[in-house]
Amino acid sequence: MQETEFDKFADEYRALHERNIRLSGEAPEYFAEYKVKDVAEALARTAAGRKPDLDILDFGGGIGTSVPYLRKYFPSAAVTCLDVSRRSLTLAAERFGGLARFVHFDGVTLPFDDCSFDLAFAACVFHHIDHDEHVRLLAEIRRVLRPAGTLFVFEHNPLNPLTAHAVRSCAFDENAHMIGGPTMKRRLAQAGLARLKLKYRLFFPHALASLRRLERYLTAVPLGAQYYVMAQKS
Ligand SMILES: C[S@@+](CC[C@H](N)C(=O)[O-])C[C@H]1O[C@@H](n2cnc3c(N)ncnc32)[C@H](O)[C@@H]1O
């Protein structure tokens, strides 16, 4: 069985991540929760937000860090955590076995029928994937979304100097290639997704947490530590 890059990092993934983001003053769970909260808030403004029993795909879910938050913000949803790393999936299942199903991906064809999910979510996955593969994989995610289904791609923002430093100094980011927000938005469009929105996130560290209430006015400023692109299958 072929080992993937994250098989060797899976056991120490959380500790490495925690060390790498210590300048932010936050734990890995803070970054996991803000993403799912953003998704829930954005979806609440769409028809999908009114559907209680969503089928959710956590694409590249790793050791399952987002799973408890997907269940917290979407309590009636069925969550599928998918990854190419078998070791990550084993750990995810040990941590959150009852909260999701854990599915291996061969990196080529998603093992699901067309139109299986209402929501797909990829948190800091695409910078670990060869850029030449992005449009093909995004189209594959589009295939398994239902009509009007929504995809959220969260990524590190290469224009933020602290993010760029954190990625350069992180062991599991050794082979990572960050993607600018406009480029990622273009790739989603090339994959056939529509109604694209790009929003920049995470402007203030824990020490300036009182300023975070201003972040919703800054989502067009391309300097946040991360961004997301939201898109729909038309
Ligand atoms: C930085 S981790 C992020 C994990 C999780 N999304 C999180 O927020 O904690 C990147 C994950 O992407 C996975 N990955 C890499 N290439 C992939 C691919 N082609 N398809 C799906 N997942 C992939 C890795 O195995 C790893 O678990």
The ligand as a Gaussian input file, in Angstrom:
#p B3LYP/6-31G(d) Opt

LIG

0 1
 C       -2.901000      20.560000       6.173000
 S       -3.859000      19.090000       6.176000
 C       -5.468000      19.747000       6.511000
 C       -6.358000      18.728000       7.161000
 C       -7.730000      19.255000       7.584000
 N       -8.495000      19.714000       6.447000
 C       -7.595000      20.315000       8.635000
 O       -8.098000      21.429000       8.433000
 O       -7.025000      20.029000       9.695000
 C       -3.968000      18.663000       4.465000
 C       -4.686000      17.351000       4.214000
 O       -4.906000      17.210000       2.804000
 C       -4.771000      15.851000       2.486000
 N       -4.555000      15.704000       1.045000
 C       -3.413000      15.884000       0.333000
 N       -3.629000      15.621000      -0.970000
 C       -4.939000      15.288000      -1.091000
 C       -5.775000      14.928000      -2.198000
 N       -5.311000      14.850000      -3.429000
 N       -7.077000      14.662000      -1.949000
 C       -7.568000      14.742000      -0.692000
 N       -6.821000      15.068000       0.394000
 C       -5.527000      15.345000       0.192000
 C       -3.580000      15.400000       3.318000
 O       -3.484000      14.000000       3.416000
 C       -3.890000      16.119000       4.638000
 O       -4.666000      15.323000       5.506000

